């Protein structure tokens, strides 16, 4: 039965990966229908292979397909076939990456992958770090390490932090929500994340950043961390990282870069200059499952000096995990560098992808995604019925549909309502999938291109799909 199930599963996955371009991007069924299909009673007896695989097909048919070439929502990358196989093998090996002694080969593979990822984005070669579930967990780990390294604070019995002055974090108003969430989790409070205004390109205003840090320090607050964005999720803007690093260094603050979406854009040699200053950061988060085409889940935290992580996390070990080995490599434990204890073998899929495709081929795919976003922006700017709402720096293009009568009337509220309706119709239509962003108070249709299957023809078709949806609304 196992052999039959394995053969059927292989056939299912092969068929799916080869046919995803022909499936509806979003399922064509009502919410109640999904619930009815997947909320059956607890099975007392096992089902046949045929029944189980048929139900997997039903799950496929009720899913939205991020591998589709016209799925442009959020930051949802298409999973490469080699990455899928790597995940399958990792699940079979079932390694728990707590420490070298519990999973020697897997630990060495992850440490290698961390080093490769740092090299890929130009962060350096002799760095530390670990893989995480995603950017949110990487950012949480980074802020905890920063807190312990820069504040001199200790957690109190109530889970808050004993400091003479309230501690503060600095980031642009376009920073990802995971930073405020991490501040809450750490007991600092999201109100202590000081949001700095942005310039015309949606990048952090460094002069305003410096003024805010200095003003807070004079007013009995304790700045400890600056967070730069290497590709915001709304527009793909890259903050002036070198200038932000200077502010952090002048005031003795930790400099963290949230590059969960965009840092891997630095793997494109033509875009490396945009990320100047990233090598100065104390820590960088990035997600191979966002822009290296790895299956979910796979985030990463890179650390310039990993001893800060050990100082933050290496405390109060329980006897059952205490390390007695004397050799440095044998004594290595991932629990010294992050929150998680039980950790799956995330590194194998990334290792296999880099070994099979090579760094050059993967960086070329990233470069093509950027070129596609620029192409879409050009088509938008050339069209009378569309308007570009933000510069394209990486692989995100934000625009809106602007019919002539609303353009002439200058009715912003009506334009927002129209584009909201268009987004919903396009998503539910199943031919393409756009998400949204709010930019200077305007509702934007947002296309994030992180898919090796997408072509220029897909982008042209997507604009036509928006036009068709507008015609249907007018009718």
C-alpha positions as CSV (number, residue, x, y, z in Angstrom):
1,X,0.0,0.0,0.0
2,X,2.9,2.4,0.8
3,X,4.4,1.9,-2.7
4,X,1.0,2.5,-4.3
5,X,0.4,5.6,-2.3
6,X,3.9,6.9,-3.1
7,X,3.5,6.3,-6.8
8,X,0.1,8.0,-6.8
9,X,1.5,11.0,-4.8
10,X,4.4,11.4,-7.2
11,X,1.9,11.3,-10.2
12,X,-0.3,13.9,-8.4
13,X,2.6,16.3,-7.7
14,X,4.1,15.9,-11.2
15,X,0.7,16.6,-12.8
16,X,0.1,19.6,-10.5
17,X,3.4,21.3,-11.2
18,X,3.1,20.8,-15.0
19,X,-0.6,22.0,-15.1
20,X,-0.7,24.8,-12.6
21,X,-0.6,27.4,-15.4
22,X,-4.0,26.1,-16.6
23,X,-5.8,26.0,-13.3
24,X,-8.0,28.9,-12.0
25,X,-5.8,31.2,-9.8
26,X,-8.6,31.3,-7.2
27,X,-11.1,28.4,-6.6
28,X,-14.5,28.8,-8.3
29,X,-16.7,27.7,-5.4
30,X,-18.5,29.2,-2.5
31,X,-17.1,29.2,1.1
32,X,-19.9,26.9,2.3
33,X,-18.9,24.4,-0.3
34,X,-15.3,24.2,1.0
35,X,-16.5,23.6,4.6
36,X,-18.8,20.8,3.5
37,X,-16.0,19.1,1.6
38,X,-13.5,19.2,4.4
39,X,-15.4,18.9,7.7
40,X,-16.4,15.3,7.7
41,X,-16.5,13.2,10.9
42,X,-13.3,11.8,12.5
43,X,-12.6,8.6,10.4
44,X,-12.6,5.4,12.5
45,X,-11.2,3.3,9.7
46,X,-8.6,3.9,7.0
47,X,-9.6,4.8,3.4
48,X,-8.2,3.4,0.2
49,X,-5.4,5.0,-1.7
50,X,-7.8,6.0,-4.5
51,X,-10.1,7.8,-2.0
52,X,-7.2,9.6,-0.2
53,X,-5.7,10.8,-3.5
54,X,-9.1,11.9,-4.8
55,X,-9.6,14.0,-1.7
56,X,-6.1,15.5,-2.2
57,X,-7.3,16.5,-5.6
58,X,-10.4,18.2,-4.0
59,X,-8.0,20.1,-1.7
60,X,-6.0,21.2,-4.8
61,X,-9.2,22.4,-6.5
62,X,-10.2,24.4,-3.5
63,X,-6.8,26.1,-3.2
64,X,-5.5,29.4,-4.6
65,X,-2.4,28.6,-6.7
66,X,0.7,30.7,-5.9
67,X,2.6,28.9,-8.6
68,X,0.2,30.2,-11.3
69,X,2.0,32.8,-13.5
70,X,-0.7,35.4,-12.9
71,X,-0.8,35.1,-9.1
72,X,0.6,38.5,-8.0
73,X,-0.9,38.8,-4.5
74,X,1.1,39.5,-1.3
75,X,4.6,38.0,-1.5
76,X,3.8,34.5,-2.4
77,X,6.5,32.8,-4.4
78,X,6.1,29.8,-6.6
79,X,7.8,26.7,-5.2
80,X,10.5,25.2,-7.5
81,X,10.2,21.5,-8.3
82,X,13.6,20.8,-6.8
83,X,12.6,22.6,-3.6
84,X,9.4,20.5,-3.4
85,X,11.6,17.3,-3.6
86,X,13.9,18.7,-1.0
87,X,11.0,19.2,1.4
88,X,9.8,15.6,0.7
89,X,13.3,14.1,1.5
90,X,13.6,16.3,4.6
91,X,10.2,15.0,5.9
92,X,11.3,11.5,5.4
93,X,14.6,12.0,7.3
94,X,12.6,13.8,10.0
95,X,15.6,15.5,11.6
96,X,15.1,17.7,14.7
97,X,17.7,20.5,14.4
98,X,18.1,21.4,18.0
99,X,21.9,20.9,18.0
100,X,24.7,19.1,16.2
101,X,24.5,16.0,18.5
102,X,20.8,15.5,17.6
103,X,21.2,15.9,13.8
104,X,24.9,16.2,12.8
105,X,24.6,16.3,9.0
106,X,21.5,18.4,8.9
107,X,23.1,20.9,11.3
108,X,26.1,21.2,9.1
109,X,23.9,21.6,6.0
110,X,21.9,24.5,7.7
111,X,25.1,26.3,8.7
112,X,26.4,26.0,5.2
113,X,23.1,27.3,3.8
114,X,23.2,30.3,6.1
115,X,26.7,31.1,4.9
116,X,25.6,30.7,1.2
117,X,22.6,33.0,1.7
118,X,24.8,35.7,3.2
119,X,27.2,35.4,0.2
120,X,24.3,35.5,-2.2
121,X,23.1,38.9,-1.0
122,X,26.6,40.4,-0.4
123,X,26.3,40.4,3.4
124,X,29.6,38.7,4.0
125,X,31.1,35.2,4.3
126,X,32.0,34.8,8.0
127,X,28.5,35.3,9.5
128,X,26.2,33.3,11.8
129,X,22.5,32.8,11.9
130,X,19.8,30.2,11.5
131,X,16.7,29.4,9.4
132,X,13.3,30.2,10.8
133,X,9.6,29.7,9.9
134,X,9.6,33.1,8.2
135,X,10.5,36.8,8.4
136,X,8.3,37.4,11.4
137,X,10.2,34.9,13.5
138,X,13.5,36.1,12.2
139,X,12.6,39.7,13.1
140,X,11.4,38.7,16.6
141,X,14.7,36.9,17.2
142,X,16.7,39.9,15.9
143,X,14.9,42.4,18.2
144,X,15.3,40.2,21.2
145,X,19.1,39.9,20.5
146,X,19.2,43.7,20.0
147,X,17.4,44.3,23.2
148,X,19.8,42.2,25.2
149,X,22.8,43.6,23.5
150,X,22.1,47.3,23.5
151,X,19.7,48.0,26.4
152,X,21.4,46.2,29.3
153,X,17.9,45.2,30.3
154,X,16.8,42.0,32.0
155,X,13.3,40.5,31.8
156,X,11.4,40.9,35.1
157,X,9.1,38.4,36.7
158,X,6.1,40.0,35.0
159,X,7.6,39.5,31.6
160,X,8.4,43.2,31.1
161,X,11.8,44.8,31.0
162,X,13.6,46.5,34.0
163,X,15.1,49.7,32.6
164,X,15.3,53.2,33.9
165,X,13.7,54.6,30.7
166,X,11.2,53.2,28.2
167,X,13.0,51.6,25.2
168,X,12.4,52.6,21.7
169,X,12.8,51.2,18.2
170,X,12.9,53.3,15.0
171,X,11.6,52.4,11.5
172,X,9.9,54.0,8.6
173,X,6.1,54.2,8.4
174,X,6.3,51.6,5.6
175,X,7.9,49.0,7.9
176,X,6.3,45.5,8.1
177,X,3.8,44.9,10.8
178,X,6.0,42.1,12.3
179,X,8.2,44.7,13.9
180,X,5.4,46.2,16.0
181,X,4.1,42.7,16.8
182,X,7.6,41.7,18.0
183,X,7.8,44.8,20.2
184,X,4.5,43.7,21.8
185,X,5.7,40.1,22.2
186,X,8.9,41.3,23.9
187,X,6.9,43.4,26.3
188,X,8.3,46.7,24.9
189,X,4.9,47.8,23.4
190,X,4.1,48.7,19.8
191,X,3.7,52.3,20.8
192,X,7.5,52.3,21.4
193,X,8.1,51.6,17.7
194,X,8.7,55.1,16.5
195,X,7.5,55.4,12.9
196,X,9.4,57.9,10.8
197,X,8.0,59.6,7.7
198,X,9.1,58.6,4.2
199,X,10.3,60.5,1.1
200,X,8.6,60.6,-2.3
201,X,9.9,57.1,-3.1
202,X,8.5,55.7,0.2
203,X,12.0,55.3,1.7
204,X,12.8,56.3,5.3
205,X,13.6,60.0,5.7
206,X,17.1,59.8,7.4
207,X,17.0,63.4,8.6
208,X,13.7,62.8,10.4
209,X,15.1,59.5,11.8
210,X,18.1,61.3,13.3
211,X,15.9,64.0,14.8
212,X,13.5,61.5,16.3
213,X,16.3,59.5,17.9
214,X,17.9,62.6,19.4
215,X,14.6,64.1,20.6
216,X,13.6,60.8,22.3
217,X,17.0,60.5,24.0
218,X,16.6,64.0,25.4
219,X,13.1,63.2,26.6
220,X,13.9,60.3,28.9
221,X,13.5,57.5,26.4
222,X,16.1,54.9,25.6
223,X,16.7,54.2,21.9
224,X,18.2,50.8,21.2
225,X,17.4,49.7,17.6
226,X,17.0,51.1,14.1
227,X,15.2,48.9,11.6
228,X,15.7,49.5,7.9
229,X,13.6,47.9,5.1
230,X,15.3,46.2,2.2
231,X,12.2,46.0,0.1
232,X,8.9,47.1,1.8
233,X,6.0,44.8,1.2
234,X,3.8,47.6,-0.1
235,X,6.0,49.0,-2.9
236,X,9.3,47.3,-2.7
237,X,11.1,50.4,-1.6
238,X,14.6,50.0,-0.2
239,X,15.6,52.4,2.6
240,X,18.9,54.4,2.4
241,X,20.6,51.7,4.4
242,X,24.1,53.1,4.6
243,X,22.7,56.4,5.9
244,X,20.6,54.6,8.5
245,X,23.6,52.5,9.5
246,X,25.4,55.8,10.2
247,X,22.6,57.0,12.5
248,X,22.7,53.8,14.4
249,X,26.4,53.8,14.7
250,X,26.5,57.5,15.9
251,X,24.1,56.7,18.7
252,X,25.3,53.2,19.6
253,X,22.2,51.5,18.4
254,X,21.6,48.0,16.9
255,X,20.9,48.2,13.1
256,X,18.6,45.5,11.9
257,X,17.4,45.1,8.3
258,X,14.1,43.6,7.5
259,X,14.8,42.1,4.1
260,X,12.3,39.2,4.3
261,X,10.9,40.1,0.9
262,X,13.5,42.2,-0.8
263,X,17.0,41.3,0.4
264,X,17.3,38.5,-2.1
265,X,17.0,41.1,-4.8
266,X,20.6,41.9,-4.0
267,X,21.5,38.6,-5.6
268,X,20.9,40.5,-8.9
269,X,24.3,42.1,-9.7
270,X,22.6,45.0,-11.5
271,X,20.6,45.9,-8.3
272,X,23.4,45.4,-5.7
273,X,24.1,49.1,-5.5
274,X,20.6,49.7,-4.3
275,X,21.4,47.7,-1.2
276,X,24.6,49.6,-0.3
277,X,25.0,49.6,3.4
278,X,23.4,46.2,4.0
279,X,26.8,44.8,4.9
280,X,26.9,47.2,7.8
281,X,23.8,45.8,9.5
282,X,24.1,43.9,12.8
283,X,21.4,41.5,11.6
284,X,19.4,40.8,8.4
285,X,16.2,38.8,7.9
286,X,15.3,37.3,4.5
287,X,12.9,34.6,3.3
288,X,14.0,32.0,0.7
289,X,10.3,31.0,0.5
290,X,9.5,34.5,-0.7
291,X,12.1,35.2,-3.5
292,X,14.3,32.2,-3.9
293,X,11.4,29.9,-4.9
294,X,11.7,27.6,-1.9
295,X,8.5,25.9,-0.5
296,X,7.0,27.3,2.7
297,X,8.3,27.5,5.3
298,X,11.8,28.9,5.1
299,X,13.0,32.2,6.6
300,X,16.5,33.2,7.7
301,X,18.2,35.4,10.2
302,X,21.8,36.5,9.5
303,X,24.0,37.8,12.3
304,X,27.1,39.9,11.8
305,X,28.4,38.7,15.3
306,X,26.7,35.6,16.5
307,X,28.1,36.0,20.0
308,X,25.4,38.5,20.7
309,X,22.8,35.8,20.1
310,X,24.5,33.4,22.4
311,X,24.6,36.0,25.1
312,X,20.9,36.6,24.7
313,X,19.7,33.0,24.5
314,X,22.3,30.9,26.3
315,X,20.9,30.8,29.7
316,X,19.2,28.4,32.1
317,X,19.5,25.3,30.0
318,X,17.4,22.3,31.2
319,X,19.5,19.3,32.2
320,X,18.1,17.1,29.4
321,X,19.5,19.5,26.7
322,X,22.7,20.5,28.4
323,X,25.7,20.2,26.1
324,X,28.8,18.4,27.5
325,X,30.9,18.1,24.3
326,X,34.1,20.0,24.2
327,X,34.7,20.3,20.5
328,X,33.3,23.6,19.2
329,X,31.4,22.0,16.3
330,X,30.0,19.2,18.4
331,X,28.8,21.6,21.0
332,X,26.9,23.8,18.5
333,X,23.2,24.2,19.4
334,X,20.7,26.2,17.5
335,X,18.8,27.0,20.7
336,X,21.6,29.4,21.5
337,X,20.6,31.5,18.5
338,X,16.8,31.6,18.4
339,X,13.5,31.0,20.2
340,X,12.6,27.6,18.7
341,X,13.8,24.3,20.2
342,X,12.2,21.8,17.9
343,X,13.1,22.8,14.4
344,X,12.5,21.0,11.1
345,X,15.2,20.4,8.4
346,X,14.3,23.5,6.4
347,X,17.8,23.9,5.0
348,X,17.7,20.8,2.7
349,X,15.4,22.3,0.1
350,X,17.5,25.4,-0.1
351,X,20.7,23.4,-0.3
352,X,19.3,21.2,-3.0
353,X,18.1,24.2,-5.0
354,X,21.5,26.0,-4.9
355,X,23.3,22.7,-5.7
356,X,21.0,21.8,-8.6
357,X,20.3,25.2,-10.2
358,X,23.4,27.1,-9.0
359,X,23.4,30.7,-7.7
360,X,23.8,32.3,-11.1
361,X,20.5,30.7,-12.5
362,X,18.6,31.6,-9.4
363,X,19.8,35.2,-9.4
364,X,18.9,35.5,-13.1
365,X,15.3,34.4,-12.2
366,X,15.2,37.2,-9.6
367,X,16.6,39.7,-12.1
368,X,13.9,38.6,-14.6
369,X,11.2,39.2,-12.0
370,X,12.5,42.8,-11.5
371,X,12.5,43.3,-15.3
372,X,8.9,42.1,-15.5
373,X,7.8,44.6,-12.8
374,X,9.5,47.4,-14.7
375,X,7.8,46.2,-17.9
376,X,4.4,46.3,-16.2
377,X,5.1,49.9,-14.9
378,X,5.9,50.9,-18.5
379,X,2.7,49.5,-19.8
380,X,0.7,51.2,-17.1
381,X,2.4,54.6,-17.8
382,X,1.7,54.2,-21.5
383,X,-2.0,53.5,-21.0
384,X,-4.6,56.3,-20.7
385,X,-6.8,54.3,-18.3
386,X,-4.1,53.3,-15.8
387,X,-1.9,55.3,-13.4
388,X,1.3,54.3,-11.7
389,X,1.2,55.1,-7.9
390,X,4.8,54.3,-6.8
391,X,8.2,53.9,-8.4
392,X,9.3,50.3,-9.2
393,X,12.6,49.4,-7.4
394,X,12.3,45.7,-7.1
395,X,9.5,43.3,-8.3
396,X,6.4,45.2,-7.0
397,X,4.2,47.4,-9.2
398,X,1.4,49.5,-7.7
399,X,-1.1,51.1,-10.0
400,X,-4.8,51.9,-10.3
401,X,-7.5,51.9,-13.0
402,X,-8.6,55.5,-13.8
403,X,-11.4,55.9,-16.3
404,X,-11.6,59.2,-18.1
405,X,-14.7,60.6,-16.3
406,X,-13.3,60.0,-12.8
407,X,-9.9,61.4,-13.9
408,X,-11.5,64.6,-15.0
409,X,-13.7,64.8,-11.9
410,X,-10.7,64.2,-9.6
411,X,-12.9,62.1,-7.3
412,X,-10.4,60.2,-5.2
413,X,-13.0,58.5,-3.0
414,X,-14.8,57.2,-6.1
415,X,-11.5,55.9,-7.6
416,X,-10.8,54.1,-4.3
417,X,-14.2,52.4,-4.3
418,X,-13.9,51.5,-8.0
419,X,-10.4,49.9,-7.6
420,X,-11.5,48.0,-4.5
421,X,-14.4,46.5,-6.5
422,X,-12.0,45.7,-9.4
423,X,-9.6,43.9,-7.1
424,X,-12.4,41.7,-5.7
425,X,-13.7,40.9,-9.2
426,X,-10.3,40.1,-10.6
427,X,-9.5,37.9,-7.6
428,X,-12.7,35.9,-7.8
429,X,-12.6,35.8,-11.6
430,X,-9.8,33.1,-11.4
431,X,-7.8,34.5,-14.3
432,X,-5.4,36.6,-12.3
433,X,-4.8,37.7,-8.7
434,X,-3.9,41.2,-7.5
435,X,-3.7,42.4,-3.9
436,X,-3.8,46.0,-2.7
437,X,-1.8,48.7,-0.9
438,X,-2.7,52.0,0.6
439,X,-0.3,54.7,-0.7
440,X,-0.6,58.3,0.6
441,X,-4.2,57.5,1.2
442,X,-4.9,56.1,-2.2
443,X,-6.1,52.5,-2.9
444,X,-3.6,50.8,-5.2
445,X,-3.8,47.5,-7.1
446,X,-0.6,45.8,-6.3
447,X,1.3,43.2,-8.4
448,X,4.2,41.4,-6.7
449,X,6.1,39.3,-9.2
450,X,8.1,36.5,-7.5
451,X,7.4,33.7,-10.0
452,X,9.7,32.0,-12.5
453,X,6.7,31.1,-14.7
454,X,5.5,34.7,-15.3
455,X,5.9,36.2,-18.7
456,X,5.3,39.6,-20.3
457,X,2.2,38.1,-22.0
458,X,0.8,37.3,-18.5
459,X,1.2,41.0,-17.5
460,X,-0.5,42.3,-20.6
461,X,-3.3,39.8,-20.1
462,X,-3.7,41.0,-16.4
463,X,-4.2,44.6,-17.5
464,X,-6.8,43.4,-20.0
465,X,-8.5,41.4,-17.2
466,X,-8.8,44.6,-15.1
467,X,-10.3,46.4,-18.0
468,X,-12.8,43.6,-18.6
469,X,-13.8,43.8,-14.9
470,X,-14.3,47.5,-15.2
471,X,-16.5,47.0,-18.3
472,X,-18.6,44.5,-16.3
473,X,-19.0,46.9,-13.4
474,X,-20.1,49.7,-15.7
475,X,-22.6,47.4,-17.3
